[in-house]
Amino acid sequence: MFAALKRRRRVRTLVPLTVAALVAGYLVVTTLTASAATQLLSQGKTATSSSTENAGTPASSAVDGNAGTRWSSAFSDPQWIQVDLGGSATISQVVLQWEAAYATAFQIQVSSDGAAWTNVYSTTTGTGGTQTLTVSGTGRYVRMYGTARATAYGYSLWELQVLVIGTPPTTGTTTTSPPAGCPWVGSTAPVATRVSQLLSRMTTDQKISILHGNGASSPYIGNLTGIASLCIPDMASRTGPAASATAWAA
């Protein structure tokens, strides 16, 4: 009898702790996912260049999202095109969609002020076509600096795309509010605080659903059905509720 009482006490202690741990895991994962998301930031931003071939090929055409318009430079070296991202950003990728007049030698450079530049990519064997370049750097300005042309014409880009990691920089004071009724989403408060906020809003049935999962076995045992009113999406937990239940049975 004493063993049974001891086990019930242990279960009563473990259940809220396990629910809290699962909720904390959800909040951490959603925070990391939001911060690690890669997104296109250059489109529609202000672009300038060292020169243009004519009025029909301005720098803005390389960041307008239209694959039928292009920037083209004067027929000389060096030439450059740059885009202002609107604020400092962590840059992870640059995509160059070249017209037939491409660069064989060029650098991708970043800058915080548009004056001092740092190379994050350099080549002397450019291939033209669409070049997807993985880079690592931080800055507000990104530019392609061409030093050698593949043809007698200038440098010409259908599109210059800059992808960044995390939340796009803002140029004003506008802030984005979390979803109505879910202050723990997108919050910078400590995870423990956000867990407390979420748990205080959860009913017993909702806590049980988080604890036990929905019973689905694909892709993992321990799938959790989302709770829209709490901004919790569907989740697949490899070692979630099912593993916890196994531990309690021991």
C-alpha positions in Angstrom: 0.0 0.0 0.0 2.8 2.4 0.9 4.5 1.6 -2.4 1.2 2.5 -4.3 0.9 5.8 -2.3 4.5 6.6 -3.1 4.0 5.9 -6.8 0.8 8.1 -6.9 2.7 11.0 -5.3 5.5 10.6 -7.8 3.0 10.7 -10.7 1.3 13.8 -9.3 4.7 15.5 -9.1 5.9 14.3 -12.5 2.8 15.1 -14.5 2.9 19.0 -14.1 6.6 18.9 -14.5 6.4 16.9 -17.7 3.7 19.2 -19.1 5.8 22.2 -18.3 8.8 20.6 -19.9 6.9 19.9 -23.1 5.5 23.4 -23.2 8.9 24.9 -22.6 10.2 22.8 -25.5 7.5 24.1 -27.8 8.3 27.7 -26.9 12.0 27.2 -27.4 11.5 25.5 -30.7 9.1 28.1 -32.0 11.5 30.9 -30.9 14.5 29.2 -32.6 12.5 28.5 -35.8 11.4 32.1 -36.0 14.9 33.4 -35.5 16.5 30.9 -37.8 14.1 31.4 -40.7 15.7 32.5 -44.0 13.9 35.1 -46.0 14.3 37.2 -49.1 14.9 40.8 -48.0 16.3 42.6 -51.0 13.2 42.6 -53.2 11.7 46.1 -53.5 14.6 47.7 -51.6 16.6 50.7 -52.8 19.3 49.7 -55.3 22.1 51.8 -56.8 24.9 51.1 -59.2 28.2 52.5 -60.5 26.6 53.0 -63.9 23.7 51.9 -66.2 23.8 51.1 -69.8 20.8 53.2 -70.5 17.6 54.4 -68.9 15.9 51.1 -69.5 18.3 49.1 -67.4 18.3 50.8 -64.0 19.7 49.2 -60.8 16.1 49.0 -59.4 15.3 46.4 -62.1 17.5 43.9 -60.4 15.5 43.9 -57.1 12.0 44.3 -58.5 11.1 40.6 -58.5 10.5 40.7 -62.3 12.6 38.2 -64.2 11.9 40.2 -67.4 13.6 43.4 -66.3 17.4 43.8 -65.7 20.2 46.1 -64.6 23.0 46.5 -67.1 26.2 48.6 -66.6 28.5 50.5 -68.8 31.0 48.5 -70.9 34.0 48.8 -68.6 35.6 47.4 -65.4 35.1 47.6 -62.5 31.3 48.0 -62.0 29.0 47.4 -59.1 25.4 47.2 -58.0 24.3 47.4 -54.3 21.1 47.1 -52.4 20.2 48.8 -49.1 18.4 46.3 -46.9 17.0 49.1 -44.6 18.9 48.0 -41.5 21.6 45.6 -40.4 20.9 42.0 -41.1 22.6 38.6 -40.9 23.2 37.6 -44.6 23.2 33.9 -45.4 22.8 33.7 -49.2 23.1 35.8 -52.3 21.5 34.7 -55.6 22.7 36.2 -58.9 20.5 35.7 -62.0 22.8 36.8 -64.8 21.8 37.8 -68.3 24.3 36.7 -71.0 26.6 39.5 -70.0 28.0 38.1 -66.8 31.0 38.5 -64.6 33.9 36.0 -64.6 35.5 37.8 -61.6 33.6 39.5 -58.9 33.1 39.8 -55.1 30.1 39.9 -52.9 30.6 42.6 -50.3 28.8 43.8 -47.2 28.9 47.1 -45.4 27.3 48.7 -42.4 27.6 52.3 -43.8 27.9 51.9 -47.6 31.5 53.1 -47.5 33.7 50.5 -45.9 33.2 47.0 -47.5 34.1 43.5 -46.5 34.3 40.6 -48.9 32.1 37.6 -48.0 32.6 35.9 -51.4 35.1 36.1 -54.2 35.7 34.3 -57.5 37.6 34.6 -60.7 35.8 31.7 -62.4 32.2 33.0 -62.6 29.9 30.8 -64.6 26.9 33.1 -65.3 23.4 31.7 -65.3 21.9 31.5 -61.8 24.5 31.5 -59.1 23.3 30.7 -55.6 26.1 31.7 -53.2 26.2 30.7 -49.5 27.8 33.6 -47.5 28.2 34.7 -44.0 28.2 38.3 -43.0 26.3 41.1 -41.3 25.5 44.5 -42.8 23.0 46.9 -44.1 24.3 47.1 -47.7 25.2 44.2 -50.0 26.8 44.7 -53.4 28.2 42.7 -56.3 31.5 44.2 -57.3 32.6 43.0 -60.8 36.2 43.2 -61.9 36.2 41.1 -65.1 33.5 40.6 -67.7 32.8 37.5 -69.7 31.8 39.5 -72.8 32.5 42.9 -74.4 29.3 44.2 -72.9 28.8 45.4 -69.4 27.5 43.4 -66.4 23.9 42.5 -66.5 21.6 41.0 -63.8 18.0 40.0 -64.1 17.8 39.7 -60.3 20.0 40.3 -57.3 18.5 38.5 -54.3 19.8 38.7 -50.7 18.5 36.2 -48.2 18.9 36.9 -44.5 18.5 34.9 -41.2 16.0 36.1 -38.6 13.6 39.0 -38.3 14.0 41.6 -41.0 15.5 44.9 -39.8 13.0 47.8 -39.3 13.7 51.4 -40.3 11.0 52.9 -38.1 9.7 52.4 -34.6 6.8 50.2 -35.5 6.7 46.9 -33.5 4.9 43.7 -34.3 2.5 42.6 -31.6 2.2 38.9 -30.7 -1.0 37.1 -31.8 -4.1 38.2 -29.8 -4.4 36.2 -26.7 -0.9 34.6 -27.0 1.6 36.9 -25.4 4.1 34.1 -25.1 4.5 33.9 -28.9 7.4 36.0 -30.2 8.1 37.3 -26.7 11.6 38.1 -25.5 10.7 37.2 -21.9 12.5 34.3 -20.3 11.2 30.9 -21.2 10.1 30.2 -17.6 7.9 33.3 -17.7 6.4 32.3 -21.0 5.8 28.8 -19.7 3.9 30.2 -16.7 1.8 32.4 -18.9 0.8 29.5 -21.1 0.2 27.0 -18.3 -2.0 29.5 -16.5 -4.3 29.6 -19.6 -4.4 25.8 -20.2 -7.4 23.8 -19.0 -6.8 20.4 -17.4 -8.0 18.7 -20.6 -5.5 20.7 -22.7 -2.7 19.7 -20.4 -3.6 16.1 -20.7 -3.7 16.3 -24.4 -0.2 17.8 -24.4 0.9 15.1 -22.0 -0.5 12.0 -23.8 -0.5 13.1 -27.4 -3.0 12.1 -30.0 -2.0 8.5 -30.4 -0.9 8.8 -34.0 2.2 6.7 -34.8 3.4 8.6 -37.9 5.8 10.2 -38.2 6.6 9.7 -34.5 4.9 8.2 -31.5 4.0 11.2 -29.4 2.4 13.5 -32.0 0.6 16.4 -30.5 -2.5 18.0 -31.9 -2.3 21.8 -32.0 -4.4 24.0 -29.8 -5.3 27.0 -32.0 -6.7 29.1 -29.1 -3.3 28.9 -27.5 -1.3 29.4 -30.7 0.2 25.9 -30.4 0.6 24.2 -33.8 0.6 20.4 -34.5 3.9 18.9 -33.4 5.7 15.6 -33.9 7.7 14.6 -30.8 10.1 11.6 -31.2 10.6 11.3 -27.4 7.6 13.3 -26.1 4.5 12.0 -24.3 4.9 8.3 -25.2 8.5 8.2 -23.7 7.3 10.1 -20.6 4.4 7.6 -20.1 6.9 4.7 -20.4 9.1 6.3 -17.7 6.2 6.7 -15.3 5.3 3.1 -15.6 8.7 2.0 -14.4 
